[in-house]
Each structure stands twice: as C-alpha cells, then as structure tokens.
Amino acid sequence: MNFENLRTVYDNQGPFATVYLEGRSPAADAEKQVRLRWDELRENLASAGAADEILKNLDDTLIVEDITEVQTDGRIVVANAAGVVLDEHWDAALGTGDTAHYGHVPELGAYVREGCRLVDMVLVIANQEGATIRELRVSPQHEATQQDESVVSGDNDEDIHAPRQGALSHNQIRRRADEIVKDNARAVADQVDQIVRAREPDLVVVAGEVQGRTAVKAELSTRVTELLEETDQGGTDDDAAEDALYDALKSLASDRVQAKQNEDTENLSHSKAHDLAVEGQEKVSQAVGRGAVATVLLNYDVGSEGEGAILADAVLSSAGFGLVDADVADGIAAILRYDAATALAD
C-alpha cells in the first residue's frame, strides 16, 4: 500500500486526536452501539486534554445518518481543531478493539501495519469475448474491497466458436474466429496495461475460462507479466463461484504478504551485517530525522509508544514501510540509505 496520502495529514498543525473503531457485525441497534463506544473514547480524549473543537469534529464524523456503515466497516479518524484530516474505513481484525490517542502527531502505527498487509490487485476475469476487470484491495483476513470495475469486449459480433466439421470453409471460419479472440484479448491487455501504469498494483491476477485466460496472457506486456498470477478457481456464474474466486485471491494475498515480510526480514539481517541498519526508537528516530532511512520496519503485530513521531518523519522523508517478524528493539528498525556511522554522527 502506498502511504503518500499521509503527507497531507502531517502537513496539518497538531495536536491531533486519532480514533480507531474496529469493524463489527451489523446489528439492529448499531446506532446505540456506536454511540456507546464513541462516548467512552470521547471521555478518554477529553481527559487527555483534547479541545472541544476536536471532539466536535469527531462527533460530526462518527455519529452520522448511515451509522451502520461505521459499525460494520470500522473507521480510523484523525482530527485537529481545524477539522478532520483523515477518515477511512478501518479494516482491522475483529477483536483488535477501539482505541483513541491524543498528542502532537497522529498515532498511525496500527494504520500503517494494516496497510502493509493489504495487497492491491487488478483482477482480470477473462473469456473469449473480452473480460471484466476489477481493481481490488485484498487482505488475507478480510473481505476484498473493490475500488473500480470495467468491462472490455470486442466490437465484432461474429461467431467465435469452433465449427464442428472440417471442411475448408470451416477452417477459414476457425481462423477468423481465432483472429477475433486475439483482437479481444489485445483490447483487454491494453486496458490492463493502462490500469497498471496508473495504479501500480502489487499483483495482476488472471481468472476465468481457460481459452480466455490463455488469449489474454499472450497479449500482456512485459511490465504486466512481471506482476502476473493466475487462478482457475471460481468465476462469476453464481455466488458460490464468486466466493471461490475471492478465496483464491485471499490465498494469493496471504502468499504475497508473507513473501514481502520474509524479504524485509532478510534485508534487515543483511543490512545489519553491512552497517546499513539500526533498531530501537532512539536510533531510528535520529536516522529518519536526518533523511537517512530508506525503509522503516515495524514489528508485525505490536506497536510501541512514541512510534507515531517516527512514522511522521518517515512519510515526510519518502521512506518506505515494511513488517518483520524478527525480535527488534522497541519493535522498530530501519534500513538506511547510507552507513549507520554517518547516519547517527553528531
């Protein structure tokens, strides 16, 4: 997940209140539940010193007409006295709990961790006539979020199915049908290439009928092929087929997240051996404040007090983020752009 959107958050003046509401099952008394949950968090923020203007901004964002959406999807909201600076669905695992923070910077460690577990996908459900293309954000633990959908189909209405006889005319019809399938696949590939250039997804997944998948894959650009995965699971025929397809996407997302975590852990070990990494809040804070950090690596699950300021400096210095399952001091480490001695020099 790209965290460039957080630049606009950090451009605002603090102090900030950061509120996380976990997603829960929809219920007839959703309004009452959300109000009770928010009342408790609101009281905690007021006790911590949050100004009335900040609390009013949060009231207006969380206590809304369509409050069931807040209940089911969860929410992360960051506000200061001037208004709300971040308001997004919070796709945390059920049981994570509601939390609220008040301080000079937003506390976005949980948001960044969850973002590192999301996989941006372009799903191409292909057939011989074209394809349905869905732009998705997929998590190993949650329902996929669809961001856009487009349908690409050929302009030619000729029959593309193979003739049953073997006469010469039938061979000509077959060749013409093959040309139409190829043209349709090329149109799909062109559309996918445009989406990949604009969105830069983590994966492109081709699904659908065998002939359609084969034709589309043959037309994909090298850029897209480097991101390509394929599944023969499910489809769009009915709900069961859709469920099977999205289960396959979750599996691909899980593999992708695990591979990235393994890669980041190996990179950290390699970088430490070459004096190109530091760990612990004090050293990471010092290095990121000097623009020396290429990637901030967070403990996979557990955050730590004070990491919010480090994340702010990391975003503003264009550092990347990743997760590690290794035992690192204070749950935070960093891979550096240059050697540690220079990065930490007084």
Order of alpha helices (4+ residues) and beta strands (2+ residues): alpha-beta-alpha-alpha-alpha-beta-beta-beta-alpha-beta-beta-beta-alpha-beta-alpha-alpha-beta-alpha-beta-alpha-beta-alpha-beta-beta-alpha
